Amino acid sequence: MGKFYDTTPIYYANDVPHIGSAYTTVAADVLARYHRRLGDDTFFLTGTDEHGAKVAEAAAQHGVTPKEYTDRIVAHFKAAWRLLEISNDYFVRTTDPRHEAGVQAFLARLYDNGEIYKGKYEGLYCVGCEAYVSPDELVDGLCPVHRRPPIVYAEENYFFRLGKYQDILAKAIADESDPNHYEVAPLARRNEVLGKLRVGLSDISISRASLKWGIPLPFDPSQTAYVWVDALLNYVTAIGYADDPATFARYWPADVQVVGKDILWFHAIIWPAMLIAAGVKPPKLVFAHGFFTVNGQKMSKSLGNVIVPGELVERFGADAARYLLLSEFPFGVDGDISLPSFVARYNAELANDLGNLLNRTVAMLNRYQQREVQAPGAATGVDEDLRTLALDTARELRARLDRLEFQEAIGAVRGLVTRANRYVEETAPWTLAKGDRSRLATVLYNLAEAERLAAELLWPFMPGASERMVAQLGTQLGLGGGWRGQALTWGQLPPGTKVTPKPTPLFPKIER
C-alpha cells in the first residue's frame, strides 16, 4: 500500500462543461478508482478556475458579478460530475478563501526568496488564452487557438524569474537521479517540452495592475495574481499547503497530473519552476492527452457539434458514457469521435458481447442448476485457456493503467469477454445438460468466474455496471481482499453461490 494523488486541471469557469472536460475528468477518475482498488491512500482533485479577464468579461455580458456568474457555472460542473459518477475527494474553487490564503502564502515565499521582482511588460496578450503570445505564434495576426487578435498590453507589474530555471528544468526532466526529477508524458510531449527549454526561457509576468477580479498580491495589494499562477497553485492549496502541513506532507508530490496538451507549457515548465523556487518538489508525472474532433470537425457552438456530459449520460447511461469516452482512441493522441460510432461500439461491445454473456450465463445457471454455481470438476485444455487468459488479462490491465493506456486496458478485458463467449460455443452447455452434469458444472463455474473477473477489472471504468454484474452473479466485488489480495486470482467465487432468478439486461440495445 502507498499513497496516490491525482488531479485534473481546474476548468475555466467562463462556460459550462463539455465532452472535452469530461474526457479528462473521467480519465483521472479511473486512475483514482484503480488506486483505491489497490488499497492506496488516494486523493483525487478537480475544480474550477474562476478569476481572470475571461470570467470578468463573461459575467459582464450576463449582467451579474463575477462571483454570481461563477457560482452558476460551478453548479453545472458539479452536476455533470455527479452524472458521470466522478469520485473526486475535493472540489477546489479559486474563489475559496482557503485557496486565496494559500496563493498569498506561496507568493510571499517566492517574493521572500528573491524569485519575484517588479518590472514593466509590453507585448501581445490573448484574452482567450489568458496568456502572452509572441508575434511568430500568430497566424494572419490572430491567436491560432481562438482566432482573435491579441491586445497590446503594457503595464508595470511583477515578474517571476523563470529564465534562471531553463537548465534546472531540463535536468529535472532528463535525469532520474535529480532530486527534482519529474516525468512528462507521452514521449512526444516530453520531447516538445525539452525542445522549448533548449530555445530558452524568459521571465514571466505574474500579476496584473488593471484587473481587479483576482487575488491581491501579499506584498502589493494594488495588483492581483496572474490567473494562471493563481490556478496552478490549487494543486497544493487544496491539500493544505498553507494551513494543514500534515495533509500536505501526506499527499504531495502529486503522482499524476492529467492535462490537455494545450496547457502543457504551464504545467510542465512554469508550474515545476514555481515549485522548485519555493523549495517544493514538482509532481511526479505530468501527462498531456490529445484533442478530439467531433465528426472530423473541431467542437464549435456555431457548428452545433458541442456535446455536453448530460447528453452522453442520457443516451448511454453513466457507465457506458465513461467506457465509450476512453475506448475510442489511445489516451495521449488526437482522435475523432461521433455519436454514431459510440452507438455502434455500445451495441457491439457492451450490449452484445458483455451484456449477452452475462444474460446467457445467468439463464443457464437458472435452467440447469437451480440458480446455483457448483464446484468445478476436472479441467480440460479449453478450460485452462480461459483461466490463463483471465489471469493474464488481470496482469495486463494493471500494467496498462500504470501507463495511462486506457483504451488498451479496456481492450484487454474485451479480449477476455470475447474468449468467454467463444468458450460457450466450444463447450455447448445445452448439450452437456443432457448427460454430463459434472462437466456442465465446470463450464458454468468457469463462465461465472470469468465474468466476475471481468466485472472486477472494469470497475474503475464502469463502477455501477460492474456492481450490477456481480449482483446478478450472486456475489460482490473485492472477494479475497481486494486487488492486492486474491480478488484478481481465479477461483474466488464460492461454490453454492446463487445467481438471481432471472437475468436483467445490463446494457439494453440502442436503436440507431
N, C-alpha and C positions, 0 to 999 in steps of 0.2 A: 504493500500500500504506500501511496505517496500523495502528493497534492497536485491539483490541476486547476489552472486559472486560464480561462479563455474569454476573449472579447470579440464583439463586433465593433465596427466603427459606430460612433453615435451619429444618428441620422439627422440631417439638417431639417429643422422644423419650419421650413417655408412652404411645405406642401405635404399631402397625405402619403402614406407608404404605397409603394407599388411592388411589382413582382421582383424587381432588382434588389430592393432591400430585403424582401422575403427570402430570396435565394441565399444571400449572405447569412441571414439570421438562422435559417433552417440548418445550414451547414455547421454553424457554430453550436447550435443546439444538439445536433447529432454527436459532435465531439464531446460536449458536456455529458450527455446521457451515456455515451460509451465509457467515459472515465468513471461515472458513478457506478456502472455495472462492474467495473474493475475494483470498486471499493475505494477509489481515490477520494481524498478530501477536495471536493470540486466547488469552484465558484465561477459562475457564468454571468457575464455583464453585458448589458446593452443599454441603450438610452437615446437621448435626443440632444442635439447641439442647437441652442436657442438664441445665441447672441449674433451680432454682426449685421452688416448692411442689408443682406437679402431678407432677413426676417423683418427688420425695421421697415423695409420697402413694402413687403407683402402685407404687414399689419396696417400700414397707412392706406394701402389700396382697399382694404376691407373696413376702414374707418374705426379701428379699435387700437388699443395699446399693444405693444409687442408682447407683453405678458399675457394679455387676454387672448391674443392670437395663438401663441404657443400652447396655452392651456387646451385650446380646441384641437390643435394638431396632435398633441401628446395623447389625447383621448383616442384618436384614430389609430395611433401606433399601438397603444396598449390593447385596444380591441382586436387589431389584426393579429398580434402575437398570441392573444388568448385563442383566437380561432385556429391558429396553426399549432397550438399546444406547445408553444415555446416555454421552456422551463428555466428562464433566467432567474438567478438568485437576487438580482438587484437591477433596478431601472434607474439610471442616473439622468438627471436633468442639469444642464449647466446653469440654470437659474436657481438650483438648490442652494440655500445658504451654506450648507456643508461644503459643496463643491467650490463656491466662491471663496470661502475662507481657505480652502486647500490651495487654490490657484495663487492667492496672495502670499501664502506661506512659501510656496515653491519659488515664485518670482522674487520674493525677498531674499531667499537663499542664493539665487543666481546673482542678484544685484550685489549682495554682500561678498560673494566670491569674485567680484570684478568681471563677471561674464556679460554684463549689460552696461551700455553707455548711451549717452544722448547724442543724436546727430540729426542730419537733415536728409529726408528722402525725396528724390524727384524721379518719377518714372511712370510707367504704364501699369494700370491696375484693372483687373477684370472683376466686376462686382459678382458675376455669376459664379466664378471660381473662388471668390474671396481670396485671391492670390495675385501677386505681381507677375507680369509676363514681360518677356524681352521681345524686342521688335522682330527677331528672327523666328519666334514661335508663332507669329501671326500668319494667317492665311488671307490674302487680299485685305489686309488691315484689320481682320476680325479675329477674335478668340476662336481657335479651332474647335473648341468644345461647345460654346454657347452661341457662336456665330453673331456676336455682338462686338462693337468696337470698344476697346478698353478706354478708361478715362485717364486723363493726365492727372497724376496725383503728386502733390508736393506739400510737405509739412515737416515740422520738426517733431521727431518722436524718438523712441528708444530702440536700440539695436541689440541683438544677441550676437556674440562673437562666433558665429557658425563657421567662418572661414578657417579658424585655427583647428577645426576638427576633421579636416579633409583626410589627412593621413591616419589619424586615430581611428576614424570610422572604417576606412579601407582595411586596416589591420584587424579591427574587431570582427569584421565580416569574414575575412580570408583565413585568419589564424585561430584554430580551435583552442589553442592554449592561451590565447589572450584573455585576461581577466574580464574584459568587457565583451567577449565573443557573443555574437548573435547571428542567427541564420535569416536569410532572405530567400524565399521560395515562391514559385518554382524556379528552376535554373535560369530560364530566360529573364525573369525579373531580377534575379541576383546579378546576372551579367549587366543588365541595364543600370542597376544602382552603381556597381563598380565602375562602369563606363563614365557615368556622370561625375563620380568622385575624381576620376583621372583628369577630367576637364577642369575641375576646381570648384570651390565653394566661395560664396560671398556672404558677408554678414547680412542678417535679415532684420527688418523692422518688426518689432513685437508689440507695438502699441499704436493707438490712433488718438489724435487730439480732437478730431472733428466729429467722431462717432460716440455718442453717449450711451447707446444700448450695448453695454458690455460691463466687464468687471474692472473697477478702478485699480490702477497700479498702487501697490502698497507704499511705494516711495515717491509717487507723484499722482495724487488722486484726480488731477485735471485731465489725465489720459486713461484710456481703457485698454485692456489687453486685446491684442490681435485675436480674432475669433479662432484661428487655428491653434494658437498657443493655448488659449482657454480650453478648446475642445480636447486636444491631446492629453491634457492633464487629468481628464476624467478617469483614465485608467488607474491612476494612483489615488486620486481623492476619494473614489468610490470604495476603496478598501482601507481607508483610514490614514493616508499619508500624513495629514496634519493633526488628526485627533484620536487615532487608535493605532498606536505603534505595534501592538501585539498582532492585530489582524493584518496589518501591512506586512509584517515580517512573516506571517503565516502563508501569505499567497504570492507576494512579489518575489521574483520577477514573473510576469505573465508567461505562460507556457506557449500559447498560440494567440496571435492577434490576427484575425481574419479581416481583410480589407479588399476593396476593389482596386484594380490596377491603376485607376485614375488618381488615387490618393497615396500611391506608393511612396512618392517623394517625401511627403510629410511624415509618414510612418517609418520609413527605412533610413532616413537621413536626419531630418530636423528633430524628430522625437528621440532617437537614441543619443544625439548630440546634447540635447537639453538634459537628459537623464545623467549622462556621464559628467556634464558640467556641474550638476548638483550633487555628485557623489552617489548616484543611484544606478544600479545595474540596468542595462537595457533588457527588453523582453527576450525570451529565448528564440522565438521564431515569429517573423512577420510573413504571412502568406497572402499573396495578392492573386485573387482569382480573376478570370477573364470576364468579358461582357457578352451579352447575348442580344441578338436581334429577334424580332417577332415577325414571322413570315418573311424573313430576309430583309427587314427594314428596322432602322433604329426606332425605339419607342418614342412616340410623339403624340401630344394631345391633338395637334392639328390633323394627324393621320388617323386618330381614333383607335390606335392599337395599344394603348396603355392598359395593362392588365393589373388589377388590384387583388390583394390576397383573398378578400372575401369572395370574389368571383371564382377563384380556383376552388375554394372550400365548398362553395355552394354547388359547383359542378361535380367535383370528385370526392368530397369529404376531406377532412384534415389529413388523415394518414396517407391517402393516395396522392394528395397535393404535394406533401413532403417528399414522397417517393419519386414522383414524376419530376420535380424540380432538380433533383440530384442525379437522375439516371439518364438524362437526355444526352449529355456530353461530359467529357472529363473536367473535373474541377481544376481551374488554373488556366484553361484555354478559352478562346472565344467560341461561341456556338450559336445556333439558331433554334428557336422553339416555335411551336404553333399549337393551338388548341386541337386541331385535327390529329396532330401527331400524338398529343397527350391522350386523346380518346383511344387511338389505336393501341398505344402502349398499355393503357389501363385495361382494355378488354383482353389483350393477348396475355400480358404477364400477370395481372392481378385477378381479373375475373376468371379467365380460362385456366391458367396454369396453377397459381397458388390457391385461389378460392375453390376451384373444382376439385383439386387434390384433397382438400380438407373435407369437402362435401362427400366425396366418394368413400373416404376412409371412415368417417363417422357413420355413414349409411351402412357400410358393410359390417362394421362392428355391431350395429343395431340388428342387422338382418341375420348375421351368422353366429354371434357370440353374446346375445342378450346384453349388448352395450359394453361388455367387459373386455378390457385389454388383458390377455392371458400371457403367461410366461412363454418366451420363445423356446423352441426346441433347437436341435442341431442346425447349424448354418451351412448353407451351400455357397458356391462361388458368387452367385448373384447377390446373395445377402451380404457377403463380405465386401463386394464392390460398393454397395450402398453405404455400408457402415464406414468404410475407409474414406469415401468421398465426403461424408458428413463431417468427419474429424478433420480432414484436410481443409474443408470449407471454413470451419471454425478458426483454424490457424491462419488461413489466408485472409479472412475478414479482418482479424485483428491487425495483421501486418499492413493491410490496405488502409485501415482507418488511422494507424500510426503515421501514415504518409499523406493523409487527407485525400485519398483516392476513393471518393465516394461512389462514383459510377462503377468502378471496378469491384468495390466491396459488395454493392448490390448485385453485380453480375455474378459474383461467386455464389451467392445464395440462390440466384436464379438457376445456376447450373445444378445445384442440389435438388431444387424443385423439379426441374426437367428430368433429372435422373430418377427421381421418385415416381413421377408419372409413367416413365418407361418401365420401371420396376413392376407397376401394376399390370401392365400388358404382358410382361415376361412371365409373371408368376400366376396370373389368371385366378385370383381368389375365388371367383364364382365356380370355377371347376373344382378347386380344392375342397370347397364346401360340400361337394357331393360324396367325398370319401376320406380325404387325407386331412383330418381335423388338426393333427399335430403340426403339419406343415402350414396349414391355414393360420394357426395361432402365431407362428413365427413371422409370416408375411405381414399380418395385420399389426403385430407389435412393431415390426421394423418401419412400417408406414407411419404409425403414430409417433414413434420416436424420431423419425426424420423430420416430421412436421413440428414436433416440439422444438427440436434444434433450430429449424428454420425460423420459427416464431421468436426464439431467443435471440438469434442473430439479427433479425430485422427490427428488434425493439427500439434501438436508437433512431431508426428511420420512421417506424410506424408503431409508436407505443400503444395506441389504443387498439389497433388491429391485431397486434401480437398478443395482447391480453385476451382479446376475444377468441383468438385461435386456441390458446391453451385452455380457455374456459370450456370450449366445445370438446376438447380432449379430456376434460375432467381433472385438469391439473392446474399448475400455476408456473410462472416464470421463476427462475433462480433456484431450481432444485439442486441440492448438493452444495449450497453455499455460495452461489453467485459465480461470476466469471473467473475469479481467482480460485474457486473451489472446483466442484465437479459438474457445474451446470453445462459446460461445453464438452463433456465427455459422453460417450454412448452408453445407453442402458440405465438412465436415471428415472425413466417412467416406471413407477411401481406396478407389477402385475396385480390385477384386481381393480385397477382404476376403471371407473365407469364414465363413458362419454355421455354427452347429452342425448336425450331421447330421439332427437332428430336434428339433422344439420341445418344451420341457418346461413344463408349466402353471406359470405364475408364481403365481397365486392360485387354487388348486382351489376350486370352488364349494362353499359350505356349505349343507347341507340344513337347513332350519329345524327 
